[in-house]
């Protein structure tokens, strides 16, 4: 048991990475709470999947607009300072939305604006946090550190829905209390960064403009065939598969005839599955089998989305979401590991920003997927997403296999 723990969590032996890891959990919990709380509030304000999709799309639009710049800035500025600024900005937005809810003055367009500002913040914070890992951890443990960071992510996917569900249903708290709690968690995470040493900034980082730095990052990825395939594979699966979260409130209300606030149960099942798989795959992050497991997890994700579409009751839907989490969680956990091993440290922020653009794409897809679900039904929308993920996995997995041979 001790050998398993030591191999799975080897990178946590590095003290400063351990501090970053625990601080990251607080911000991840708040992030996954926001996915549920914002969806529920948007659905309550309008009663449509399109409204939920518009909020998610606003966040995605901001990440798409600023994602590449965020990666370039992460390679040029002190990463620790950048993370703190972004977390404090996010906390202020969440506090403002909570106050508007408390005053019963929140409108959908305000929720959309808040989501856009938070998306902009995530566009800078995500690449900075991931590239900071590379500064703190020796190269031999970098793959494991990236995978262990995803364990924090998936553990938060378990805790986030639990906390969100408790606050949404608790007398005197509800949505406004959830927003204030998320703001507090981001503030705690920002405070923990004081314990981490100042970030490493390359002496030549500012020799070229931010725009030229962005272009340089794209050229670097395009020139490395294996890295290019990995980035495109990840982006395609996230872009197509992750908008399934948009239709979950409507799936409960319109198909299973259950209050949309119960969506936290589905998120929890997915999070448990993701935690199980991310802990399992972490020990393989630096092994030759990482790519094979990475592809199998993507296939599991697609198959499970189709299973969710055909589930005819809440119990089966919950089981399907468990396997959705297993597939998506394992895929995400290994993504940063396999990509980081192919990336030179000087380009880490810009390359990781491209993976963040995948989530921006997911956000942008949320609006048409929500409209698709309103037009043809939530189950048909999920089936389409699952089939496209499976076809994408087959195509990209075959290309990567041929490349290795």
Secondary structure, DSSP 8 states (H G I E B T S, - for coil): -HHHHHHHSGGGGSHHHHHHHHHHHHHHHHHHHHHHHHHHHHHHHH-SHHHHHHHHHHHHHHHHHHHHHHHHHHTTS-HHHHHHHHHHHHHHHHHHHHHHHHTT---HHHHHHHHHHHHHHHHHHHHHHHHHHHHHS-GGGHHHHHHHHHHHHHHHHHHHHHHHHHHHHSTTTHHHHHHHHHHHHHHHHHHHGGGS------TTGGGS-HHHHHHHHHHHHHH-HHHHHHHHHHHHHHHHHGGGGGGHHHIIIIIS---GGGHHHHHHHHHHHHHHHHHHHHTTTTSTTHHHHHHHHHHHHHHHHHHHHH--SHHHHHHHHHHHHHHHHHHHHHHHHHHHTTS-GGGHHHHHHHHHHHHHHHHHHHHHHHHHHHHH-HHHHHHHHHHHHHHHHHHHHHHHHHHH-
